[in-house]
Amino acid sequence: MRDVAVVGFTQSPSMRSEPDRNEVEILIPVIDALRKQTGLTSADMDFICSGSSDYLAGSSFAFVSGLDAVGAWPPVCESHVEMDGAWALYEAWVKIQMGYADTALVYGFGKPSMGDLPITMALQLDPYSVMPLWPDTLSIAGLQARHCLEKGILTFEQMAAAAARDRGHAKGNPNAQVKGDFTVEGILAEPFLANPLRKSDCAPISDGASAIVLAAGDRARELSKRPAWIRGIEHICEPMDLGVRDLGRSRSTEMAAAKAGVGKGKIDVAELSAPFTHQEILVERALGLGPDTKVNPSGGALAGNPLMAVGLSRIGECATRIWSGEADRAVAHATSGPCLQQNLVCVLEGE
Amino acid sequence: MSPTLEKALTAPHKLEYTYKRSLGPVLSPFFTALRDRRILGVKRRDGRVMVPPKEYDPDTSESLDELVEVSDEGVVTSWSWVATPRRQQPLDRPFAYALVKLDGADTAFLHVVDAGDEGNMETGMRVKARWADETTGMITDFVFVPA
């Protein structure tokens, strides 16, 4: 395996709505800042890969416009996934492992404020047996939350504690959208938004973008004093039908964590992109994190949830903490599909 | 002289898929049965019955094709409440999405329960299908109501 590291990371603030900027305009300053941070231009990138969703823009091939932020002339070697940018990073990592590239630019962007996100997400469900019923994201997540609550897998108090912790951490994150001094008691006093979920159990709807530069071997050492080496990366998908899955655990996260080698050493920092509090608890357990791991120092997805960039940003948030020496070993998580259907786990280490 | 617009060519434009898609050997009978107010599942090799049916076993990836009829009554295994339905959703009054394990099935089925009030919902409650007057072979041919 080639040594591949994260050597650059920038992101936009998570905003409930970006009324005045389109997706490309949100992305341009992010890519520009990344160029300044790394000293690299698009011409220095052997490979470029992005993650976004045409369903958010409501038109096919909308992702192509994202290239305007990067520049497609002279011609670039480029790809796209209709997934969170974390999966675009996986594709770039594979490309580098194959020897086709030494450097890669990865970005993710989304502007869900253009539509009614909870209902737009119904379009990712089985098109015949589920989608025509239009179950929204809150309803789907609520089925899983109630299952976990009534089976004694977790409690309302634990869910509220996850939200309070993340939004407290987010006070130190200028890019976070929902932050402050939340308390378990205060959250439990909230009315249900969609029984059994309260507003604080749900990640916000966020517009935003983020970008990462990957580099291999000596190129990474040239570009960073302390590269964040990717020591393990894996993603696993479960069946789409909720009825055939064990909703009380995240099996695919467990499997991805084992393959990525999460348990091989102490994890200093974990960044999770679970969009609901009960899901964050399930992911934390699936990763086997203990009390010596600081979970979501940035606030995680519950503090800022720029769809299609939120998972990539978790990898970036881990990398920045390795660069600074705050962490030696970190794990980032990204998710896709209903009720944690598909999960990506990435282990990063400093030298 | 500027050209007149009377002679401008026009053509009808209808946004649609101009092809028909077969639902395949498992989902096709499932939806055809819904039209006849019957619900089918598929039997896995170990005998467990999955509803809605799939062509493949989600754990072993084996091909599946043994369809069996299950009841249109069953038990709610989890639910969430929609207080303010969106215009796309199947009912225009508050309702529940629920996982329903039908009698004769081993997996739960995501569907709608027209329960009237949130207070009427409870995990473990029994529900039965209320079929539309005219069924069309769609998943929306029925909703569940408390049995």
Interface residues (C-beta under 8 A of the other chain):
Chain A: D116 P118 I119 A122 D126 Y128 S129 V130 P132 L133 W134 P135 D136 L138 S139 I140 A141 G142 L143 Q144 A145 R146 H147 E150 F192 A194 N195 P196 L197 P239 D241 L242 G243 V244 L247
Chain B: L23 L27 F30 F31 M50 V51 P52 K54 P58 T77 S78 W79 S80 W81 V82 A83 R86 Q88 Q89 P90 Y97 A98 L99 K101 T107 A108 F109 L110 H111 V112 E118 T123 M138 I139 T140
